[in-house]
Amino acid sequence: MGPSEKTQHAIRRSTRLPLEVPVLLTSLASDHPFSQPCSTTLVNAHGCGLIVGRAIAQGIRVRLEIVAAKRHTTARVAEVVPLGGEPESWLVGLELDVPGNFWGIEYAPADWKIEETALPAPSRSESGASVAPKPVASPARRWRLTDISAGACYLETGAPFPLDTPLLLSIRAADTECLLEGLVRVSHNQAGMGIEFTEVPEDKRRTKVEQLITRLTANREVPKIFVGRREGRQDTKKQNAEDRRDLTDASDPDPLLALIREGTTLGMERFQEGLRAQRLGNRREPRVEIAVPVLLNGSDVNGRPLDQRVMTINVSRHGAVLSGIYGLVRVGDEVSLARGRHKARFRVQWAGEEKSPQAGQIGVAAVDAETTFWDDFLEASPGGGAPANRTRS
């Protein structure tokens, strides 16, 4: 086994988490002095990867300091990979001299096999006696899983990540860890965030999440959760296009996922009402299957105007699924719908992929929370004595 293989084995023998931690990197080699602030991209119990703006000699020892937490450790430069660019940068792999939870993660992955708190080196009192180190404080973010489905989850926290942040979630229950990738679809300051699971293929993800839900239900324990920013940033528009599926499919309903995808158009109060409703197994808003011609105005992905007549597939108090769309529309853009004397603005929530069963379809949600655009159809829904499936002009 060559040096590179040994290094990879050493750094990868515990789960790597994508975590951005600002650190100060200082050389301990007298013939290669430097000190530079930088940020980690990956961490685990045995080391980390970080990006630096200068070439560093492989094999030298360095001091690694998390300034904000006032703790430090030493490590060896195990790998140096030039990344190019202008200005040039390098990916540096460090191997910690003493493996452990130096990063202060409250619930470290199970395979780290380390003590749950990282301790700095013992200090000396004025008399010269050894003084026991103080435990490292827990990180500021704490997570509480309140809702989960095959496609999404909601975490309560006082410090949610911003919208569209790619994340890695580690959820531990019944001595088993479940690692999931996700994207923040809705973020409520001082309250929580809704995450759509994005790992592919979908059938593998669904099986993994369903097994997790089974463990959570059977054991009734509070899961231990770590959430870290995933390395790199996906194109969220591409993600919307590739990962979108028909939310109205009666054979595979996921009301939590539908609510989270619609969350940016809802106020926090309405969103929380939706969460409470789906916990009780109720649809947040009644949905009426009806074909209604409406006039759609907006712009396609290239900025060209759209002015076309489309048909509804179903409608709810604040949204609709539309078919007969020609041209590509961008998720997040606003369109105008009109019928008779009614007119309102809607935001595109999802768009069907080309050559898929949902091609030519889009899902929209009302911009105005007090809209009455569909009220006449909802009032005449089955509860009001009118048939559910019908065509209206």
Secondary structure, DSSP 4 states (H G I P E B T S, - for coil): --HHHHHHHHHHSS--EE---EEEEEE--TTS--EEEEEEEEEETTEEEEEESS---TT-EEEEEEGGGTEEEEEEEEEEEEEETTTTEEEEEEEESS-S-TT--TT--GGG-S-SS--PPPEE-TTS-EEPPPPPPPPS---EEEEE-SSEEEEE-SSPPPTT-EEEEEEEETTEEEEEEEEEEEEETTTEEEEEE--SSHHHHHHHHHHHHHHHHHH-PPPEEEEEEPSS---HHHHHHHH---TT-TTS--HHHHHHHHGGGS-HHHHHHHHHHHHTT--SS--EEEE-EEEEEEE-TTS-EEEEEEEEEEE-SSEEEEE---S---TT-EEEEEETTEEEEEEEEEEPPTTSTTTT-EEEEESSTT--TTHHHHHTSGGGTS-SSEE--
